[in-house]
Amino acid sequence: MTAKTTKRFVTVLWRAGREPVDDMFWCEAEYDGTWTKVILLDKVRTRREILDRLLELESAVVGFDFPFSFPKPFIDLLISDKIVTDWRSLATRVRDDLKKNTDDGIRLWIERIGKYRESKLESPEEASRRMPPQYGRQRQPRKLMPHDLRSYAERFRRIDAIVRHKDERAQWSPVAIRHNQLTGRYEFPDAEARGRKALVGISMLAQALESKEFSVWPFTKPGQLTLAEIVHEVFPKPPANDALAAYFEREEDRALHVDHSVAEAILTNDHAKQALFSLIGMIKAEQREEKNIRPLRDYRDPFYSDPMIAVEGWAYGIGFRSAQKEDKPAAAPVPTEEPAAAEESSQ
C-alpha cells in the first residue's frame, strides 16, 4: 500500500459544550484500492485535537455533523448590515469573534440572531388573540415585548427542511433561540444547540483554512482535502448490537474490514456507533455501493453556481434541484424558537 493509492475517509461527531467534552469522536478509514479498513475510532476531549488531526491529513474526505452555515435570509441581513459579504467572510468573522473568548463571541452572534428574529414579528393584535385572558388585579394586559411575539423569520436552511421530511426531530434550527426571563436576553436552548455547534464548528473551519488549503464543500468544489457537512439521517440506520457481528462478517466478504477495537467501542456508546456507520455510509457512497446516497463527484456546475448554495451550503449525499425551478407553494411561516424551548423560561 502506498500513499498514492490510499484514500482516507473521516467522520467527526462534533460537540460544542465546555471542554473537556464528552462523546466527541473521530472515526477514520483508509482504502488501498482493494480493501477498505476502518482503523480508528477515538473519543476526543478537545476541539483543538480535532483541528490538529485535521491539519495532519494529506488527502481525505472529512464529514462533520454540524451546520456549515445559516439560513439565507439571516445571511442576507448580515450582508445588508455590512457584517459579512459571502460564506468565506462569514467564517472569518465568526473566527475573529470567537477566538479571544468563545462565550463572548457566541453572545455577540446570539444578539445578531435576536435582531434577525425580531425583523419579522407577528403584530401585538395577533399575539393578544392567542394569549390567555388576564385575570386578578392585573386589569390591563402588560405591554408585549418583542420576545413575546412570535417570529416569522425563516429558521431553516433548505437542506434542514429536506432532512426534516425524513424525521421532524432530526434537524433543529441553527438560529433557534429562547428568551431568558432572569437575564432578560436571548440564549441558545442548550450547550449542544445547533446554532452553538455551527458557530464553534465554523470557527474551527476558518482556523483550519488559515493554516492549510482545504476544500470546504459546497462553497468550493471537492479537492485533495475536502470537508463536508453530514447529517446522520442520510445514511442507513445502524443495526442492533446483537446483529453487528453478522453485519461485519458480511462486510468482510465485500472487502470492508472493521478493526476489532472499533467494533468493541461501539457496543457501549451509541454516539460512537453513529460516527462509525456514517463513515461506512460515506465510503459506500463514494465507491458507488450505496446507490441512494450521492457521492461528491456527482454534483454538477449548476449546483455550485446556485446563489442559495453559495451562502447556505448543503449536506453530503442529498440530491439537489434548484428551488428557482420548482413550482410549489411557499411554506407557512414558523416561529424562530425551538418548539419546546419557546414554551419555557430559564429558571
SULGIJO-V812461 format. One record per residue. N is the residue number from 1. SS is DSSP state (2 for helix, 1 for strand, 0 for the rest). PHI is phi in radians with two decimals (999 if undefined). Layout:
BEGIN
((N,SS,PHI) (N,SS,PHI))
END
This chain:
BEGIN
((1,0,999) (2,0,-2.10) (3,0,-1.08) (4,0,-1.20) (5,0,-1.72) (6,0,-1.51) (7,1,-1.91) (8,1,-2.09) (9,1,-2.27) (10,1,-2.45) (11,1,-2.15) (12,1,-2.14) (13,1,-1.54) (14,0,-1.55) (15,0,-2.36) (16,0,-2.09) (17,0,-1.29) (18,0,-1.12) (19,0,-1.55) (20,0,-1.23) (21,0,-1.63) (22,0,-1.85) (23,0,1.04) (24,0,-1.84) (25,1,-2.23) (26,1,-2.02) (27,1,-2.09) (28,1,-2.36) (29,1,-2.41) (30,1,-2.35) (31,1,-2.13) (32,0,-1.80) (33,0,1.77) (34,0,-2.24) (35,0,-1.87) (36,1,-1.87) (37,1,-2.12) (38,1,-1.45) (39,1,-1.84) (40,1,-2.64) (41,1,-2.52) (42,1,-1.99) (43,1,-1.44) (44,0,-2.00) (45,0,-1.64) (46,0,-2.31) (47,2,-1.25) (48,2,-1.08) (49,2,-1.15) (50,2,-1.05) (51,2,-1.09) (52,2,-1.06) (53,2,-1.13) (54,2,-1.07) (55,2,-1.23) (56,2,-1.40) (57,0,-1.23) (58,0,-1.70) (59,0,-2.67) (60,1,-3.10) (61,1,-1.91) (62,1,-2.10) (63,1,-1.85) (64,1,-2.01) (65,0,-1.70) (66,0,-2.31) (67,0,-1.16) (68,0,-1.48) (69,0,-2.82) (70,0,-2.29) (71,0,-1.00) (72,2,-0.99) (73,2,-1.04) (74,2,-1.20) (75,2,-1.08) (76,2,-1.05) (77,2,-1.12) (78,2,-1.10) (79,2,-1.16) (80,2,-1.14) (81,0,-1.51) (82,0,1.06) (83,0,-1.55) (84,0,-2.40) (85,0,-2.17) (86,0,-2.82) (87,2,-1.14) (88,2,-1.09) (89,2,-1.22) (90,2,-1.06) (91,2,-1.06) (92,2,-1.11) (93,2,-1.16) (94,2,-1.05) (95,2,-1.05) (96,2,-1.08) (97,2,-1.30) (98,2,-1.72) (99,0,-1.25) (100,0,-1.41) (101,0,-2.61) (102,2,-1.03) (103,2,-1.14) (104,2,-1.13) (105,2,-1.15) (106,2,-1.14) (107,2,-1.02) (108,2,-1.07) (109,2,-1.29) (110,2,-1.09) (111,2,-1.11) (112,2,-1.16) (113,2,-1.13) (114,2,-1.07) (115,2,-1.09) (116,2,-1.12) (117,2,-0.99) (118,0,-1.48) (119,0,-1.36) (120,0,-2.61) (121,1,-1.87) (122,0,-1.17) (123,0,-1.38) (124,2,-1.00) (125,2,-1.15) (126,2,-1.09) (127,2,-1.13) (128,2,-1.09) (129,2,-1.18) (130,2,-1.64) (131,0,-1.54) (132,0,-1.18) (133,0,-1.14) (134,0,-1.51) (135,0,-2.22) (136,0,1.25) (137,0,-1.29) (138,0,-1.39) (139,0,-1.28) (140,0,-1.82) (141,0,-1.03) (142,0,-1.22) (143,0,-1.16) (144,0,-1.38) (145,0,-1.65) (146,2,-0.95) (147,2,-1.26) (148,2,-1.36) (149,0,-1.60) (150,0,-1.23) (151,1,-1.76) (152,0,-1.83) (153,0,-1.16) (154,0,-1.06) (155,0,-1.85) (156,0,-2.03) (157,0,-1.22) (158,2,-1.09) (159,2,-1.17) (160,2,-1.10) (161,2,-1.12) (162,2,-1.13) (163,2,-1.14) (164,2,-1.19) (165,2,-1.15) (166,2,-1.31) (167,0,-2.80) (168,0,-1.07) (169,0,-1.49) (170,0,-1.25) (171,0,-2.31) (172,0,-1.43) (173,0,-1.33) (174,0,-1.31) (175,0,-2.03) (176,0,-1.32) (177,0,-2.42) (178,1,-2.37) (179,1,-1.72) (180,1,-1.61) (181,0,-1.18) (182,0,-1.29) (183,0,-1.57) (184,0,1.26) (185,1,-2.52) (186,1,-1.35) (187,1,-2.53) (188,0,-1.28) (189,0,-1.02) (190,0,-2.83) (191,0,-1.19) (192,0,-1.94) (193,0,-1.02) (194,2,-1.10) (195,2,-1.14) (196,2,-1.17) (197,2,-1.07) (198,2,-1.11) (199,2,-1.10) (200,2,-1.13) (201,2,-1.21) (202,2,-1.09) (203,2,-1.05) (204,2,-1.14) (205,2,-1.05) (206,2,-1.11) (207,2,-1.15) (208,2,-1.09) (209,2,-1.17) (210,2,-1.22) (211,2,-1.87) (212,0,-2.72) (213,0,-1.49) (214,0,-2.14) (215,1,-1.72) (216,1,-1.68) (217,0,-1.38) (218,0,-1.76) (219,0,-1.22) (220,0,-2.36) (221,0,-1.21) (222,0,-1.00) (223,0,-2.39) (224,0,-1.11) (225,1,-2.09) (226,1,-2.06) (227,1,-1.89) (228,1,-2.39) (229,1,-1.44) (230,0,-2.11) (231,0,-2.18) (232,2,-1.11) (233,2,-1.16) (234,2,-1.21) (235,0,-1.60) (236,0,-0.99) (237,0,-1.16) (238,0,-1.08) (239,0,-1.23) (240,0,-1.12) (241,2,-0.98) (242,2,-1.28) (243,2,-1.86) (244,2,-1.16) (245,2,-1.02) (246,2,-1.15) (247,2,-1.08) (248,2,-1.15) (249,2,-1.14) (250,2,-1.11) (251,2,-1.20) (252,2,-1.06) (253,2,-1.19) (254,0,-1.77) (255,0,1.23) (256,1,-2.00) (257,1,-1.95) (258,1,-1.89) (259,0,-0.96) (260,2,-1.00) (261,2,-1.13) (262,2,-1.22) (263,2,-1.06) (264,2,-1.24) (265,2,-1.13) (266,0,-1.40) (267,0,-1.21) (268,0,-2.01) (269,0,-2.53) (270,2,-1.17) (271,2,-1.18) (272,2,-1.12) (273,2,-1.09) (274,2,-1.11) (275,2,-1.06) (276,2,-1.14) (277,2,-1.33) (278,2,-1.21) (279,2,-1.08) (280,2,-1.08) (281,2,-1.09) (282,2,-1.16) (283,2,-1.08) (284,2,-1.11) (285,2,-1.15) (286,2,-1.14) (287,0,-1.69) (288,0,1.12) (289,0,-1.59) (290,0,-1.95) (291,0,-1.30) (292,0,-1.51) (293,0,-2.04) (294,1,-1.47) (295,0,-1.26) (296,2,-1.04) (297,2,-1.22) (298,2,-1.50) (299,0,-1.45) (300,0,-1.71) (301,2,-0.97) (302,2,-1.03) (303,2,-1.10) (304,2,-1.29) (305,2,-1.66) (306,0,-1.21) (307,2,-1.11) (308,2,-1.24) (309,2,-1.04) (310,2,-1.08) (311,2,-2.04) (312,2,-1.56) (313,0,1.36) (314,0,-2.77) (315,0,-1.93) (316,0,-0.95) (317,1,1.58) (318,0,-1.79) (319,0,-1.13) (320,0,-2.34) (321,0,-2.38) (322,0,-1.02) (323,2,-1.12) (324,2,-1.18) (325,2,-1.72) (326,0,-1.51) (327,0,-1.91) (328,0,-2.57) (329,0,-1.19) (330,0,-1.18) (331,0,-1.24) (332,0,-1.14) (333,0,-1.11) (334,0,-2.28) (335,0,-1.15) (336,0,-1.36) (337,0,-1.32) (338,0,-1.08) (339,0,-0.97) (340,0,-1.30) (341,2,-1.16) (342,2,-1.17) (343,2,-1.59) (344,0,-2.01) (345,0,-2.13) (346,0,-1.17) (347,0,-1.82))
END
